[in-house]
Every structure is written in C-alpha cells, then in structure tokens.
C-alpha cells in the first residue's frame, strides 16, 4: 500500500468478496493492516516501524498493490456488472505517483463515466507499474492494484507505441 509519504506492507483480511468490495464500503473510513511494516518513501530501505496492527485512513491511501488479480474479488463485483469489458492502457498521475496499466470499461473509454459516475472510491487496474514522482528509484509492478480515484490529477490513454509488449500465454507456452 502506498500513501503520499509511506509504503506499508502487510496483510488485509477483506473477506469472501475481495479487496475491491472491502475498500469501497462507504460506512468505514479506515483500513486495518495486520503485520504492518512501515517505510518512508525517501528512505525505502529503512524500516521505520513494525506493528501488529496499523490502521490507515482510506482517504490517504493512493494505491494498494496486490500479488494476484484474484485478490480484487469476483470479477462481476469489481467490474460493476456482468458486461463485456474492454481493456484500455492508461497513464495516471495521482498523489505524487505515476501509474501505468490497464483499466477495464464497457466499450470505448469514457472519462466521465470512468472517473465521475458511481460511488466507488477505489478502481481496479491490471498489469501495473508505479513510479514515485519525487523518488524515481521507487518503482513497483503488480498484476493488479486498486487506486484512489479521488486523488487522480490526470489520466491519458497510452499511445500504441507506449503499450508494453506482452506475450500471450499461448506464445509463452510455445517458447518453453
């Protein structure tokens, strides 16, 4: 998890509906992290503290990186319904970070419906890369993340030449 000033490593127990639903519950404004390790962004190799439990205000969370796509939760919940989704490669600027990755929308990308409509605060992003703007050595990649849409300063669709090359599972299996 990244805030504007810290990186927090730990476990979150979201329950059976996944982290997407857990972070977007409107009746709680904090997140409980178990086994938390706290690092300052400007000193990434120095651990500030270790806590059995750390409570983090949701509004201050910029992004939560996940180790697998499945941790987001059931796809129908994360997507907002059971419609055909289209992946769009985007570049986001938010809370002192730049994010690149794929977001999914029903059909053509529409900024208004993606960023303004609905009441979800955290939006899923896939095949992601994070760079801290003031500390460019701080980079992270993840198969999935949830970012705080209320912190977004700017968003753009990536041009085709900026989209990272990915091999399909079939191609990767043929090469092995």
Secondary structure, DSSP 8 states (H G I E B T S, - for coil): -EESSEEEEEE----TTHHHHHHT-TT--EEEEEEEEEEEGGGTTSEEEEEEEEEEEGGGEEEEEESSGGGG--HHHHHTSSS--EEEEEEEEETTEEEEEEEEESSS--HIIIIISSS-SEEEEEEEEEEESS-TT-EEEEEEEEEEGGGEEEEEE--GGGS-----HHHHHHH-
